[in-house]
Structures are given as structure tokens and as C-alpha cells.
């Protein structure tokens, strides 16, 4: 009975909800798998905004034939939008719906996500653990800029690959601040151990931390800054599951 009541509660706000995802030509097959799993296991899902990061004409045509998909162009600026996941927080500002949940294209949905949307409405956001601490992914200069002298030694990192927020809440403010920081190039760069992954002169920047995480680093900092406290970070093992060897 409780499950049915909560499902009906979700249906009452479904028109205010949206999902986002994105893919280039390499990840388009994964995206199609995500959309298929979404349709099979969460048939009452809200509209889905899919951002074309460089798919082939054939892949775009396939997506255009899916009636619940709203195919969107990538950001126009900055010119480095595709580097270091700069694009991700920027696409989250596009939907006009209030409750937004992002799923990376490699995600497979195995059950209804209506409780996640209710959690977004209740708490203002939905965040899942990543197994790292904030000082591991954030340069000291960024920590000072966003958080000043706030204690962060045990702050748990949450993921940007699966993240939900209420656009009218403090979390929505944090998403917009993250998008602005990405536009300024603050997501660009790599930690020293990953600098070999740089593909362009613009992202060949060494960030002084153990493992710089680009958009995820900025989102973790911005949400803490806007909340003024540690966010509620839910267990990855309990809510997200595990990666498949396939």
C-alpha cells in the first residue's frame, strides 16, 4: 500500500521531472541500452533530454525515432566544452522542469526511480557516494576559494555521473555555480598521475591533488558552499549497485 501511495505521489509531480543524459559516437550504443532499460524498468519515467556530443547521423536518426527522447545540441560555448566533462553541469541548466536527475550513458536502470525523484523533492538533491574524500579530488586553491577554512578532512565525495537536484533549491544554485565555474575553465586539468590523459593544450594543466575529478570536484565544492554544511550522501552499494564486467 505504501509503495502504491508513493508511486502515485511521484505521478503527481512527473510533469515537473526530467532526466538528462548525453553521448558521443562511442557512447551512443550505451545510451541506447540505458534508454531501453529505462523504458523496461521505469515505464512511468519523465521526459528524457539527450545531448548530442558528437554522435553519427545514423545514431542521431535512431534517437530521433524514440518518442520520449528530446534530442538536444551540445553547448555552443565555451569552445573547450568537450574537454574534461565541462559540458556536464552546463546541460543540467537546460531543462525547464524543476526536478532533474542525470544518468551517465553507461548506467543501466534495473528498477523504478520514482523514489529518487521524491527524495529530490524532499531534500533538494540526491547524491551517491564515490568512495573518496574531498581533499583527494580538490586542489587546495579550490578548497580555499569555495570553502575557506571549513573542515573537510572527512568530507565524503559524491558522484556526478548519477546526481539529482531541485532547480529551485540551494542545490539548484550549486549546479548553476558549477556550470559557471566550468565555463571559466575550472574543470580543465588533471592530477599529476593522470596528466597523460590530456588531449589538448587547454587541458594540459596539473592540478595539485591526488586525483582531480573535473566537474565532480567543482560540484562537490559548490554544493557544500551553498548548503553551508555537509550534504546527505547515500551509499553507492545500497542505492546504485555495482559495475558489470560487460
C-alpha positions as CSV (number, residue, x, y, z in Angstrom):
1,X,0.0,0.0,0.0
2,X,2.8,2.4,0.9
3,X,4.6,1.7,-2.3
4,X,1.5,2.4,-4.3
5,X,0.9,5.6,-2.4
6,X,4.5,6.8,-3.1
7,X,4.2,5.9,-6.7
8,X,1.0,8.0,-7.0
9,X,2.8,10.8,-5.3
10,X,5.6,10.6,-7.9
11,X,3.0,10.6,-10.7
12,X,1.6,13.8,-9.3
13,X,4.9,15.6,-9.9
14,X,6.0,13.7,-13.0
15,X,5.4,16.7,-15.3
16,X,7.8,18.7,-13.2
17,X,10.5,16.0,-13.5
18,X,13.2,15.4,-16.2
19,X,16.1,13.0,-16.9
20,X,19.3,14.1,-18.7
21,X,22.0,12.1,-20.4
22,X,24.5,12.6,-23.2
23,X,26.7,10.7,-25.6
24,X,29.2,10.9,-28.5
25,X,29.5,8.3,-31.2
26,X,31.5,6.0,-28.9
27,X,28.9,6.0,-26.1
28,X,25.8,6.1,-28.2
29,X,25.3,2.3,-28.0
30,X,25.5,2.5,-24.2
31,X,23.0,5.3,-24.3
32,X,20.5,3.2,-26.3
33,X,20.9,0.5,-23.7
34,X,20.2,3.0,-20.9
35,X,17.0,4.2,-22.7
36,X,15.9,0.6,-23.3
37,X,16.4,-0.3,-19.6
38,X,14.6,2.9,-18.6
39,X,11.6,2.0,-20.7
40,X,11.5,-1.6,-19.5
41,X,12.0,-1.0,-15.8
42,X,10.7,2.5,-15.2
43,X,7.9,2.9,-17.7
44,X,6.4,5.9,-15.9
45,X,9.6,7.9,-16.3
46,X,9.5,11.6,-17.2
47,X,10.8,13.1,-20.4
48,X,14.4,12.5,-21.2
49,X,16.8,15.1,-22.6
50,X,19.6,13.6,-24.6
51,X,22.5,15.8,-25.6
52,X,24.4,15.1,-28.8
53,X,28.1,15.3,-28.0
54,X,29.2,14.1,-31.4
55,X,27.0,11.2,-32.5
56,X,26.9,9.9,-36.1
57,X,24.0,10.8,-38.3
58,X,22.7,7.2,-38.1
59,X,22.8,7.3,-34.3
60,X,21.0,10.6,-34.2
61,X,18.4,9.3,-36.5
62,X,17.9,6.3,-34.2
63,X,17.4,8.5,-31.2
64,X,15.1,10.9,-33.2
65,X,12.7,7.9,-33.6
66,X,12.2,7.5,-29.8
67,X,9.2,9.5,-28.9
68,X,10.1,10.1,-25.3
69,X,13.6,11.5,-26.1
70,X,14.2,15.2,-26.6
71,X,17.4,15.4,-28.6
72,X,19.4,18.5,-27.8
73,X,22.5,20.1,-29.2
74,X,25.7,20.4,-27.2
75,X,26.7,23.7,-25.5
76,X,27.8,26.4,-28.0
77,X,30.4,27.9,-25.7
78,X,32.9,27.8,-24.3
79,X,35.0,26.4,-27.2
80,X,36.5,23.8,-24.9
81,X,33.1,22.5,-23.8
82,X,34.0,18.9,-24.6
83,X,37.2,18.8,-22.6
84,X,37.2,17.3,-19.0
85,X,33.4,17.0,-18.8
86,X,33.0,20.7,-18.9
87,X,29.7,20.1,-20.7
88,X,28.0,18.1,-18.0
89,X,26.9,20.7,-15.4
90,X,26.1,23.0,-18.3
91,X,23.5,20.7,-19.8
92,X,21.8,20.4,-16.4
93,X,20.8,24.0,-16.6
94,X,18.8,23.4,-19.8
95,X,15.6,21.6,-18.7
96,X,12.9,23.9,-17.5
97,X,11.5,21.2,-15.2
98,X,12.1,21.6,-11.5
99,X,13.3,18.1,-10.5
100,X,16.3,16.9,-12.7
101,X,18.1,13.6,-12.5
102,X,21.2,13.0,-14.5
103,X,22.2,9.4,-15.6
104,X,25.5,8.9,-17.4
105,X,25.0,7.0,-20.6
106,X,26.7,3.8,-19.2
107,X,24.1,3.4,-16.5
108,X,21.6,0.6,-16.7
109,X,18.2,1.1,-14.9
110,X,17.0,-2.1,-13.1
111,X,14.0,-0.7,-11.2
112,X,11.7,2.3,-10.9
113,X,13.4,5.5,-9.9
114,X,10.3,7.2,-8.6
115,X,11.6,7.2,-5.1
116,X,14.7,9.1,-6.2
117,X,12.5,11.9,-7.6
118,X,10.6,12.0,-4.3
119,X,13.9,12.2,-2.5
120,X,15.0,15.1,-4.7
121,X,11.8,16.9,-3.8
122,X,12.2,16.2,-0.1
123,X,15.9,17.0,0.3
124,X,16.6,19.3,-2.7
125,X,19.1,16.8,-4.2
126,X,20.0,13.2,-4.5
127,X,23.7,12.3,-4.2
128,X,25.5,8.9,-4.1
129,X,28.9,8.1,-2.5
130,X,32.1,7.7,-4.6
131,X,34.4,6.2,-2.1
132,X,36.8,9.2,-1.9
133,X,37.4,12.1,0.5
134,X,37.1,15.7,-0.7
135,X,40.8,16.6,-0.2
136,X,41.7,13.7,-2.6
137,X,39.9,15.4,-5.5
138,X,40.1,19.1,-4.8
139,X,43.3,21.3,-5.1
140,X,44.0,23.4,-2.0
141,X,43.4,26.6,-4.0
142,X,39.9,25.4,-4.9
143,X,39.2,24.4,-1.3
144,X,40.1,27.9,-0.1
145,X,38.1,29.6,-2.9
146,X,34.9,27.7,-2.3
147,X,35.0,26.7,1.4
148,X,37.5,29.0,3.1
149,X,38.6,27.4,6.4
150,X,35.7,24.9,6.7
151,X,36.8,21.5,8.0
152,X,36.8,19.0,5.1
153,X,39.2,16.1,6.2
154,X,36.3,13.5,6.4
155,X,34.0,15.0,3.7
156,X,32.7,12.2,1.5
157,X,32.7,12.7,-2.2
158,X,29.5,12.1,-4.2
159,X,29.3,11.2,-7.8
160,X,28.4,13.4,-10.8
161,X,27.5,10.5,-13.1
162,X,24.3,10.0,-11.2
163,X,23.0,13.1,-9.5
164,X,19.6,14.7,-9.0
165,X,18.6,18.2,-7.9
166,X,15.7,20.6,-7.4
167,X,16.4,23.5,-9.7
168,X,14.6,25.9,-7.3
169,X,16.6,24.8,-4.2
170,X,20.0,25.5,-2.8
171,X,21.3,22.5,-4.8
172,X,20.0,24.2,-8.0
173,X,22.1,27.3,-7.1
174,X,25.1,25.0,-6.6
175,X,24.5,23.4,-10.1
176,X,24.4,26.8,-11.7
177,X,27.6,27.9,-9.8
178,X,29.3,24.7,-11.0
179,X,28.2,25.4,-14.6
180,X,29.7,28.9,-14.4
181,X,32.9,27.5,-13.0
182,X,33.1,25.0,-15.9
183,X,32.5,27.8,-18.4
184,X,35.5,29.7,-16.9
185,X,37.7,26.6,-17.4
186,X,38.0,25.4,-13.8
187,X,37.1,21.8,-14.7
188,X,40.1,21.6,-17.1
189,X,43.3,19.8,-16.0
190,X,44.5,16.6,-14.5
191,X,46.3,15.4,-11.4
192,X,50.0,14.6,-12.0
193,X,49.4,10.8,-12.2
194,X,46.7,11.3,-15.0
195,X,48.2,14.2,-17.0
196,X,49.0,11.7,-19.8
197,X,45.2,11.7,-20.4
198,X,45.3,15.4,-21.6
199,X,44.2,15.6,-25.2
200,X,44.6,19.4,-25.8
201,X,46.9,22.2,-24.8
202,X,44.0,23.7,-22.9
203,X,43.6,20.8,-20.5
204,X,47.3,20.1,-20.1
205,X,47.2,21.6,-16.6
206,X,48.4,19.8,-13.5
207,X,46.0,20.2,-10.6
208,X,47.6,19.8,-7.2
209,X,45.6,17.0,-5.6
210,X,45.6,13.2,-5.6
211,X,43.0,12.6,-8.3
212,X,41.4,15.7,-9.8
213,X,37.8,15.0,-10.9
214,X,36.9,18.0,-13.0
215,X,33.1,18.7,-13.0
216,X,32.7,16.3,-10.0
217,X,35.3,18.3,-8.0
218,X,33.5,21.6,-8.7
219,X,30.0,20.2,-7.9
220,X,31.2,18.8,-4.6
221,X,32.7,22.1,-3.7
222,X,29.7,24.2,-4.9
223,X,27.1,22.1,-3.1
224,X,29.0,22.3,0.2
225,X,29.4,26.1,-0.2
226,X,25.7,26.7,-1.0
227,X,24.4,24.3,1.7
228,X,26.9,25.6,4.3
229,X,27.1,22.1,5.7
230,X,27.9,18.5,4.7
231,X,25.4,17.1,2.2
232,X,23.5,13.9,2.6
233,X,25.5,11.3,0.6
234,X,23.8,8.0,0.2
235,X,25.6,4.6,0.0
236,X,26.7,3.7,-3.5
237,X,26.5,0.0,-2.6
238,X,22.9,0.3,-1.4
239,X,21.4,2.6,-4.0
240,X,23.5,2.3,-7.1
241,X,24.8,-1.3,-7.2
242,X,28.0,-2.4,-9.0
243,X,29.6,-2.1,-12.4
244,X,29.2,-5.1,-14.7
245,X,32.2,-6.8,-16.2
246,X,30.3,-6.3,-19.5
